[in-house]
Amino acid sequence: MGGMRWLAACALAALGCSSAHPALPDGPGGDDAASVAADAPRDGASYPMTLDGNRDRLIASYLAWLQAEPTVTQSNGLVGGQLASTCDLWSKLDPSSQAVFLTITHRLDGSVLMQDGTRMLDHVVKLYRVIGGQGGTSSDPGSCGGGEYNRMIMSQDKELHDAQVTANDNQGAQPYTIADIPTTSYWRNSHDLGGPHAPFDLSDETNAGAPRGQTQYFKDPSSTAANAPLGRMDLTTLIDPYALEMDQDYDCTHNSNPGCSYTLYGPACLPETSEPGATIYTNDYGDYEPSWKPTGC
């Protein structure tokens, strides 16, 4: 949604529009403001469409999700009934899980939908799950890999879903559908030989850089698979046709923990100087604000 459609959608969705994401001239295609707002409900109070505002919004949505099942202990140790505020939630997340949230949201904020200049993060509606390494503590990042660890599971709106499908179909052909943070990179179909992470049936990834971002989602939200329980850790009964998983692969064996150190992170998969994942991320993509906390904490 470009130009006036973007401004109207912000008003309809009760959002505070920020000069950080200025209105752009109307581009080709796109939904009208009312349908976009309906496709992308945003929970809670008004949040500016900035990196900090979107982070606050997603943490608030995560708190609401956890509090809806107050007695369930999540795999990251959180229990909704024991959380009084977003500050409480954030302080109880281990550093590995915090770093996963901060690096992934920073990457999504730096990834731009070329049709209108909005960010992927603007179109992430809810946060269902964020977790770092298995067994992570205040002093130990936990496992560097693991199919259910070092990732986020979210909900996206129709606009982001459709942009990802188009990027996948284009297979990296110009003009790019979604730009990445480096000017030499962009989002395209995944080349991962393992295929999409079940139960998802489509996967995109960034073309260059370390770590490489990777998303998993349903190609057709009306399909049987998209309307069945997700069956993933902490989310076994969730049904969301627009569910979105993201992790970032820091090395050639697809480890995804920003708290671990890596050597095989170069484009040729040859040994490099050992570096923490967070350092690798910062060197390639900039400051992800590792000391960030929810507003008011």
N, C-alpha and C positions, 0 to 999 in steps of 0.2 A: 504494500500500500504506500503510495507516494504522496507528497504534497499535502493538500487539504485533507485527503482521505486519512493520512497518518494523524493529523491534528484532531479530526473528528473522532477517530477510533479511540484516541487517548481520552477524550471527553466522555465518550460513551462507556468506556471501561473504568471510569473514575480514576484515571491515572494522572499524575503530575508530569507533564511533558517537559523535558529538559533541553536546554540549548546544546547539550553534549551530543544529541542526535537530532540535528536540525531538520526541518521539513525540506524535502527535495522536490523538484518539479515532478509532476505526474509522469509515470513511465507507462510502457505498454502493459495491457492486461491488468490483473489484480482484482481483488474483491472490493465491493463497496464497504464503507466504514462500518455499517451496521452488521453486515455478515461477518466481517473480521472480528469485531468486538464479541459477537456471539460465539464465534469459533474459539476465542481465546479469553475465557473468563479469568480474571485475576483476583485472587482471594484477598480479603482483608482491606487495610487502609490504602490510601493513595501513595504510590511509590514513583519517584522519578525514573525515567528510562535512561539510567546511567549504570555503569558497572556496580557501584555501591548500592544504588536503588534496587536493581534487579537481584543482587545478592540478598539484600534485606527481605525482599519479597519472597524469594525462594525459601529462605530459612523460615520465614513466617508460615509458608505453606507446608513445610516439613513438620513444624511444630504442630500445626492443626491436624495433619495426617496422623502423627504419633499419638496425640491426645485422644483421637477418635477410638483408639484401642489401648486404653490406659494401663492394662495389666500385662501387655505383651512385651517381653524382653527382645529387643532387636539384636541382630548379629553384631552390631557395633556397641552393644551394651546399653543403649538408651531404652528407657521405659517411659512411655508417654505420661503416665500418671505421676511421675516423679519430676516432671519438667514444668516449671512455673512461667517461663518466659523464653524468648529467643536467646537472651544472654545466658540463661541456665543451660539451654540446649548446647550452645556453642562451647561453653566451658567444660561440658561433659564429653564432648567429642575428643578422641585422642588426636595428637598432632598429625598423625598420618592421614586420618580422615579429613581433618581441617585442610591439609595441603592438597588432597585430592579435590575437595570442593573449590579451593581458591584457584588452582591451576586450570581446572576444567572450565569454571565460569569465566576466567580470564581469556581462555582460548575461544570460547563461544562468543564473548564480547568482541573479540578481535576479528571474528569471521563475519563478513559482510554479504548480505544478499544483494547482488548487483542490480536487481530490478528496481530497488527503491532505496538502497543505502541503509536499511535497518540491519541490526545485528542478529545473529542466531539466538543470542541470549534473550533478546527482546521477545522472542517467540516461544520460549520455554515457559510453560504455564504453571507447572507444579514440580515439586521435588518429592519423590517417594522414598528414595534410599541413597545414602552416601556412606561409603566405607573405604578405609585404607587397607593396610595389610592385615591378613589373618593373624590374630594374637597381638595386634599392636597395642602398645602401652604408652605412658607418658615419656618413656625413655627408649622404646624399641619400636621401629616402624612396622614390625611384623613381616609377613611374607611379601616378597617382591612381586609375585604373580598370584595366580589363582583365578579360576573362571568366575567366581562370585565376589572377588575382592578388588580393591583399588579402582573403583568405578562409581558412577552415579546412574540411577534410573529415574527418569523424569517423565513429564507429559509435554508434548509439543502441540502447537496449533496447526491448523490446516495449511497455512502459508509456508511454514518451515518444512512441513512434511512434503508438500508438493515441490518446493525448491530442491530438497534432497533427492527426490525421485528424478527430477530433471537433471541434476548434476550426475546422478548415477547413469542415466540414459546417455548423457553426452560423453561419458568416459574420458573426460579431460579435454575435449575439443573446445576451442575458443569460439565465441566469448564465454568465459567461465560464468557459471551460475552463482557460486558462492566463493568469495575470495578468502584466503587464509591470512594470517598475520604477516608472514614474509611476502613481499611483492612477487616472489618467484613461485609461490605455492597457491594452491586452490583445492577445493573439495571435489572429489570424483568417486567413481565406483571403487569399492575395495578390491585389492589384489590378494587378500589373505586367502591362502590355499585352504584354510579350515572352513571357509564360508561364514555366513552369518551365525551369530550366537543364538541357539534355540531359546525360545520359540520364534524369534524374529526371522524374517525371510529376505531381508535386504540390508546391505551394509555399505556405508560410504567411508572414505578416509581422506586425509590430507595427502597431497602429492609429495611433499618434501619436508625436510627438517627433522629434528629430534627434540622431543618425542613426536611421533606421528599420531594425530588424533583419529579416532575411529568411532563411528556411530552405528547402532543397530536399530532397526525399526520395521514395521510392517509395510510392505509395498501397497497393499490394498486395505484400507481401514474397514471395508465392508466384508472382508473375507472371513471365513470360519475361524481361521487361526487368530486373527486380530480380535475376535469377539469371544475368545475362550479365556479361561483363567491363565494368567501369565506363568504360574508354576515356578517362579524364581524365588530364591532365598528371601525371606521376609515378605514376599509378595505373591504367595502361592495362589491366593484367590482373587487378586486384582484383575479386573477386566478393563482395559483401556486401549482402544484401537489406535490411539496416537502415542502409545508408550515409546520412550526413547532411551536407549542405553548409550553411555559414552565412557570410554577409557582412553588413555594415551600410552602408546607403546614406546618405552624409553630405550629399548635395545632390540637387537635382532631376534631375540627369543620371546618378544612381546611381554616382557615384564612391565608393570604399570604403576609402580609405587614411587612417588617423588621423593620418598625418604630413603630409598636404597641407593647404593652406588653402582655405577655401570662402566663397563669398558667397551662393549660391542655396540656402540651407538652411532658409529659413522655410516655413511651411505653404502660403503662397500662391506660392512660388517667385519671390518678388521679391527684388531685391538687398538683402543685409544687410551689416553691417560684417564685413569679412574676418576670419575666425577660423580657427586651426588645428583640424583635426578632433578632436584630443585635447581641446582646450579646449571645443569644442561638446559632446563626450561628457560631460565632467566637469560642465559647467553643467547638463545635463539629467538626468544619471543618477548623479552622485556620483563619489567617488574610486575609480578602478579600480586603484590602487596601482602607478603606473608604474615604481617602483623595485623591484618584486617580483623575487625570484630563487628558484629551487628551494631547498628547505630544505637547509641545510648549505653553501651556496655563498657 
